[in-house]
Amino acid sequence: MADEVMINLYPNEKETMINRMGGLNGSKTVTGTGAVTAINFSQIYIREATVIATLTGTDLVTGATSNLLTTLGISAVSLLAGELHVAPYGTKISAITLTSGSVILY
C-alpha cells in the first residue's frame, strides 16, 4: 500500500479538513440579533427560517476579512431550516449577526 501524503496549503493553520468536517472546534448556538464576534468556526447549520445580516470570514494565512454572505451567495436570502453552509477552505467564520432565526456554528 502506498504511503499517503497530505499537503498543507496553509502551514500556519492548525485546522485539518477532518476537523472542519467533524466540527472539532465545538459548536455555538446563535439566536437573537446581537453581533457575535471573535469566533472560529467553518460551518453554519440553519435551525429555522433565518436571515443573516452580516457574516464575516477571515483568511487563516493573511488575516484579510471578507463578506461570506457574498462569497456563499446567501446575501438577503431567507435560509431554510436544515441548510448547511461551509466557509471556503482556508477561511474561518469570525463574526455573525442575524436579522432573524437561529443557527448553530461548527
N, C-alpha and C positions, 0 to 999 in steps of 0.2 A: 504494500500500500504506500502510495506516495505521501511524502510529508506535505502538510498544508502550510501555506504561508499567508499570514494576514498582513496586509499593508495598511498602515495607519496614515491616512491622508492628513490627519490633524494631530501631529505629535504632542502638542500641549494639552490635548483633550484627554480627560480621564474617563470618557464615556465610550463604550463599545456598542455596536449595533444590537447585541443581545440585551444589554442593559436598557437600551431605548425601547426595544420591543417588549421586554418584560416589565417595564415600569419600575426598575430597581431604584429610581430616585424617590420612590414612595408616591404618594398621591396627596392632592389637596382639593377639597370641595370648595367651589366658589359660588356664592349666592349674593344677592344684593347688587347695588350699583357703585359701590366704592372701589377705588383703584386698588389692585393687588400688585405690589412691586417686589423687586429683589427676590424673584423666584427662578427656579432652574428646572424646567420641565420640557418634554418634547412632544406630548400628545394632549389633545383636548377631547374628552368624551362629553357629548351633549346629553344632559339628563332629561331635559324637557324643551319645549319650543324656546329658543334662545336667540337674542340679538346681541352681538358683541360690538361695543363701541370702539374699543382700542385693543390691539393685540400686537405687542412689540416683541421682535426677535432680536437676539444678539449673536453675532458671529463669534464662535468659540476661539477663533485664531486672532482676528483683528480687533474684536470688541465693537465693531460697527453695528449700529442698530438698523432695523428695517421694519416696515409695516407688513406684518404677516397676514393681515386681512386682504391686502392686495396680492401678496405672493400666493396665498392659498385660494384666492378667488371667492372669498366669503364676505366681502365688504357690503354693508347694507342689505344683508340677506337674513331672513328668519330661518335659523337652523333647526332641524327636526330632531326629536329625541332619538337616541341610538346612533347618531352620526359620530364618526371618529375622524379627527383631523390631526395630521402629523407634520411637525415642522421639518423643513428640509434638513438633510444630514449636515452637521457642522453648525447648526443654529439651535439655540435654546429659546424657549418662550421665557421672556424675562419680565413681562408685565401684561396684565389684562384688566379691562374694565367692561362690565356687562351693562347693557341697556335694560335687558330683561332676561329672565330664565335662570338656569344654573348649569354648571359644568363640573366635571372632575378633571383635574390636570394630572398627568402621569409623566 
